[in-house]
Amino acid sequence: MEYMAESIEHSPGHILCCECGVPISPNPANICVACLRSKVDISQGVPKQVSISFCKQCQRYFQPPASWVQCALESRELLALCLKKIKAPLSKVRLVDAGFVWTEPHSKRLKVKLTIQKECWNYRCVPACLALCGGENQTQGFKH
């Protein structure tokens, strides 16, 4: 009878996800990232649509409280203006990335793709992507 020498590799133990049974590294929630995403909506509270005022005559966007700024489409300034509209709900999550999603210029819509993270159930940050749609309120003959 011949014995084989066992190669002992020290690796962290794995457990099964309590929802789907996939082997995962132990974590405080004992749940895999896919199941955690399906159970928890970290984008809850972040508005999916906001309104931005735009003047057709001077081609400027309204920046509260009382100023109008000129921004090119898909510029950093316009992205900052869009993010300021949803600043309060974003304080509860961590903003990882933001960028514009292309739309037809004549549609008068701005779409911003946000990547956010949030810690859930004492577990690592769970990422999520969402698209924020902002329509332009057209103002004509508005004094500013």
Summary of the structure (lengths in Angstrom):
residues: 144
radius of gyration: 23.5
end to end distance: 94.1
largest distance: 96.3
contacts: 334
relative contact order: 0.21
helix: 17%
strand: 36%
